[in-house]
């Protein structure tokens, strides 16, 4: 996959250069995630009941306590040991500082980060 993208980007840049446009544009290439194959799937329903929780899923899952009396600690206990091989589980407060997550309201009460090649599903 990466080789194919590299080839396509090379052709695009060559075309821009041939048409005299390469020096006239700013080209920014971005990605919203890595390009690893997903080989491990963490299914959160296998570990806990998701009723009353709002989740955003992917390589990093955000779990928000929306309509539940369950505590963050209860959710953490449910996810603890079972996900250790394929994911790391944090609260907003225990998230490593390098991620700059703790102060954002967009971060869930619980964050499940998949290891390389893992994706988190409902």
Phi and psi restraints in degrees (value plus and minus 20) as a CYANA .aco file:
   2 UNK   PHI     -84.3   -44.3
   2 UNK   PSI     -58.6   -18.6
   3 UNK   PHI     -83.0   -43.0
   3 UNK   PSI     -60.8   -20.8
   4 UNK   PHI     -83.7   -43.7
   4 UNK   PSI     -64.7   -24.7
   5 UNK   PHI     -82.3   -42.3
   5 UNK   PSI     -60.3   -20.3
   6 UNK   PHI     -81.8   -41.8
   6 UNK   PSI     -62.8   -22.8
   7 UNK   PHI     -83.3   -43.3
   7 UNK   PSI     -66.6   -26.6
   8 UNK   PHI     -83.4   -43.4
   8 UNK   PSI     -61.8   -21.8
   9 UNK   PHI     -85.3   -45.3
   9 UNK   PSI     -59.5   -19.5
  10 UNK   PHI     -80.0   -40.0
  10 UNK   PSI     -64.2   -24.2
  11 UNK   PHI     -82.8   -42.8
  11 UNK   PSI     -62.4   -22.4
  12 UNK   PHI     -80.7   -40.7
  12 UNK   PSI     -67.1   -27.1
  13 UNK   PHI     -84.4   -44.4
  13 UNK   PSI     -59.7   -19.7
  14 UNK   PHI     -80.7   -40.7
  14 UNK   PSI     -62.9   -22.9
  15 UNK   PHI     -83.6   -43.6
  15 UNK   PSI     -63.5   -23.5
  16 UNK   PHI     -80.1   -40.1
  16 UNK   PSI     -61.0   -21.0
  17 UNK   PHI     -86.7   -46.7
  17 UNK   PSI     -64.2   -24.2
  18 UNK   PHI     -79.6   -39.6
  18 UNK   PSI     -55.5   -15.5
  19 UNK   PHI    -109.0   -69.0
  19 UNK   PSI     -16.1    23.9
  20 UNK   PHI      51.5    91.5
  20 UNK   PSI       4.1    44.1
  21 UNK   PHI    -125.2   -85.2
  21 UNK   PSI     -30.3     9.7
  22 UNK   PHI     -79.8   -39.8
  22 UNK   PSI     -58.8   -18.8
  23 UNK   PHI    -101.4   -61.4
  23 UNK   PSI     -22.6    17.4
  24 UNK   PHI    -123.6   -83.6
  24 UNK   PSI     -22.7    17.3
  25 UNK   PHI    -147.1  -107.1
  25 UNK   PSI     137.4   177.4
  26 UNK   PHI    -125.7   -85.7
  26 UNK   PSI     101.5   141.5
  27 UNK   PHI    -130.7   -90.7
  27 UNK   PSI     103.2   143.2
  28 UNK   PHI    -140.0  -100.0
  28 UNK   PSI     106.0   146.0
  29 UNK   PHI    -131.5   -91.5
  29 UNK   PSI     104.1   144.1
  30 UNK   PHI    -149.1  -109.1
  30 UNK   PSI     145.6   185.6
  31 UNK   PHI    -166.5  -126.5
  31 UNK   PSI     127.1   167.1
  32 UNK   PHI    -112.0   -72.0
  32 UNK   PSI     -24.6    15.4
  33 UNK   PHI    -185.9  -145.9
  33 UNK   PSI     153.9   193.9
  34 UNK   PHI     -93.4   -53.4
  34 UNK   PSI    -199.4  -159.4
  35 UNK   PHI    -137.0   -97.0
  35 UNK   PSI       8.8    48.8
  36 UNK   PHI     -92.0   -52.0
  36 UNK   PSI     129.2   169.2
  37 UNK   PHI     -92.5   -52.5
  37 UNK   PSI     122.0   162.0
  38 UNK   PHI    -110.8   -70.8
  38 UNK   PSI      92.5   132.5
  39 UNK   PHI    -130.5   -90.5
  39 UNK   PSI     -37.7     2.3
  40 UNK   PHI    -142.1  -102.1
  40 UNK   PSI     114.3   154.3
  41 UNK   PHI    -141.4  -101.4
  41 UNK   PSI     102.6   142.6
  42 UNK   PHI    -121.2   -81.2
  42 UNK   PSI      96.5   136.5
  43 UNK   PHI    -121.4   -81.4
  43 UNK   PSI      87.2   127.2
  44 UNK   PHI     -82.6   -42.6
  44 UNK   PSI     -51.8   -11.8
  45 UNK   PHI     -82.3   -42.3
  45 UNK   PSI     -40.4    -0.4
  46 UNK   PHI     -89.8   -49.8
  46 UNK   PSI     -38.6     1.4
  47 UNK   PHI    -129.9   -89.9
  47 UNK   PSI     -42.8    -2.8
  48 UNK   PHI    -181.8  -141.8
  48 UNK   PSI     141.2   181.2
  49 UNK   PHI     -99.8   -59.8
  49 UNK   PSI     107.3   147.3
  50 UNK   PHI    -115.5   -75.5
  50 UNK   PSI     -15.4    24.6
  51 UNK   PHI     -79.2   -39.2
  51 UNK   PSI     115.0   155.0
  52 UNK   PHI      62.2   102.2
  52 UNK   PSI     -15.9    24.1
  53 UNK   PHI    -136.4   -96.4
  53 UNK   PSI     123.6   163.6
  54 UNK   PHI    -126.8   -86.8
  54 UNK   PSI     107.7   147.7
  55 UNK   PHI    -144.9  -104.9
  55 UNK   PSI     125.0   165.0
  56 UNK   PHI    -137.8   -97.8
  56 UNK   PSI     105.1   145.1
  57 UNK   PHI    -137.5   -97.5
  57 UNK   PSI     138.5   178.5
  58 UNK   PHI     135.5   175.5
  58 UNK   PSI    -169.2  -129.2
  59 UNK   PHI     -82.2   -42.2
  59 UNK   PSI     -51.8   -11.8
  60 UNK   PHI    -145.3  -105.3
  60 UNK   PSI     106.2   146.2
  61 UNK   PHI    -125.3   -85.3
  61 UNK   PSI     120.6   160.6
  62 UNK   PHI    -132.1   -92.1
  62 UNK   PSI     108.7   148.7
  63 UNK   PHI    -137.9   -97.9
  63 UNK   PSI     101.6   141.6
  64 UNK   PHI    -129.1   -89.1
  64 UNK   PSI     112.7   152.7
  65 UNK   PHI    -100.1   -60.1
  65 UNK   PSI      86.6   126.6
  66 UNK   PHI    -126.8   -86.8
  66 UNK   PSI     -76.2   -36.2
  67 UNK   PHI    -152.8  -112.8
  67 UNK   PSI      43.8    83.8
  68 UNK   PHI    -170.1  -130.1
  68 UNK   PSI     134.4   174.4
  69 UNK   PHI    -116.2   -76.2
  69 UNK   PSI     -23.7    16.3
  70 UNK   PHI     -85.9   -45.9
  70 UNK   PSI     123.4   163.4
  71 UNK   PHI    -108.1   -68.1
  71 UNK   PSI     142.8   182.8
  72 UNK   PHI     -79.3   -39.3
  72 UNK   PSI     -58.7   -18.7
  73 UNK   PHI     -82.4   -42.4
  73 UNK   PSI     -59.2   -19.2
  74 UNK   PHI     -82.7   -42.7
  74 UNK   PSI     -63.1   -23.1
  75 UNK   PHI     -83.9   -43.9
  75 UNK   PSI     -64.3   -24.3
  76 UNK   PHI     -80.2   -40.2
  76 UNK   PSI     -63.3   -23.3
  77 UNK   PHI     -81.8   -41.8
  77 UNK   PSI     -58.9   -18.9
  78 UNK   PHI     -85.2   -45.2
  78 UNK   PSI     -54.7   -14.7
  79 UNK   PHI    -113.0   -73.0
  79 UNK   PSI     -39.5     0.5
  80 UNK   PHI     -56.7   -16.7
  80 UNK   PSI    -114.1   -74.1
  81 UNK   PHI     -88.0   -48.0
  81 UNK   PSI     -55.4   -15.4
  82 UNK   PHI     -85.2   -45.2
  82 UNK   PSI     -45.8    -5.8
  83 UNK   PHI    -120.0   -80.0
  83 UNK   PSI     -20.4    19.6
  84 UNK   PHI     -78.1   -38.1
  84 UNK   PSI     -53.1   -13.1
  85 UNK   PHI     -90.9   -50.9
  85 UNK   PSI     -51.1   -11.1
  86 UNK   PHI    -135.7   -95.7
  86 UNK   PSI     -28.0    12.0
  87 UNK   PHI    -177.1  -137.1
  87 UNK   PSI     138.2   178.2
  88 UNK   PHI    -134.7   -94.7
  88 UNK   PSI     119.7   159.7
  89 UNK   PHI    -136.3   -96.3
  89 UNK   PSI     110.7   150.7
  90 UNK   PHI    -153.8  -113.8
  90 UNK   PSI     137.3   177.3
  91 UNK   PHI    -114.6   -74.6
  91 UNK   PSI     150.3   190.3
  92 UNK   PHI     -76.3   -36.3
  92 UNK   PSI     -56.7   -16.7
  93 UNK   PHI     -97.5   -57.5
  93 UNK   PSI     -48.7    -8.7
  94 UNK   PHI    -115.2   -75.2
  94 UNK   PSI     -22.8    17.2
  95 UNK   PHI     -81.9   -41.9
  95 UNK   PSI     112.1   152.1
  96 UNK   PHI     -73.7   -33.7
  96 UNK   PSI     118.4   158.4
  97 UNK   PHI     -79.0   -39.0
  97 UNK   PSI     -48.0    -8.0
  98 UNK   PHI     -83.6   -43.6
  98 UNK   PSI     -38.2     1.8
  99 UNK   PHI    -105.0   -65.0
  99 UNK   PSI     -31.3     8.7
 100 UNK   PHI      35.8    75.8
 100 UNK   PSI      17.5    57.5
 101 UNK   PHI    -111.6   -71.6
 101 UNK   PSI     -54.7   -14.7
 102 UNK   PHI     -74.4   -34.4
 102 UNK   PSI     -51.4   -11.4
 103 UNK   PHI    -113.1   -73.1
 103 UNK   PSI     -25.2    14.8
 104 UNK   PHI    -107.3   -67.3
 104 UNK   PSI     113.6   153.6
 105 UNK   PHI     -93.1   -53.1
 105 UNK   PSI     -32.2     7.8
 106 UNK   PHI    -102.3   -62.3
 106 UNK   PSI     -26.5    13.5
 107 UNK   PHI    -111.3   -71.3
 107 UNK   PSI     114.2   154.2
 108 UNK   PHI     -85.5   -45.5
 108 UNK   PSI     147.5   187.5
 109 UNK   PHI     -84.4   -44.4
 109 UNK   PSI     -53.1   -13.1
 110 UNK   PHI    -148.7  -108.7
 110 UNK   PSI     117.1   157.1
 111 UNK   PHI    -140.1  -100.1
 111 UNK   PSI     107.3   147.3
 112 UNK   PHI    -133.7   -93.7
 112 UNK   PSI      93.2   133.2
 113 UNK   PHI    -123.2   -83.2
 113 UNK   PSI      97.3   137.3
 114 UNK   PHI     -90.4   -50.4
 114 UNK   PSI     125.3   165.3
 115 UNK   PHI     -92.2   -52.2
 115 UNK   PSI     151.1   191.1
 116 UNK   PHI     -74.2   -34.2
 116 UNK   PSI     103.5   143.5
 117 UNK   PHI      72.3   112.3
 117 UNK   PSI     -20.3    19.7
 118 UNK   PHI    -126.9   -86.9
 118 UNK   PSI     127.2   167.2
 119 UNK   PHI    -151.3  -111.3
 119 UNK   PSI     123.5   163.5
 120 UNK   PHI    -122.0   -82.0
 120 UNK   PSI     108.0   148.0
 121 UNK   PHI    -137.4   -97.4
 121 UNK   PSI     143.1   183.1
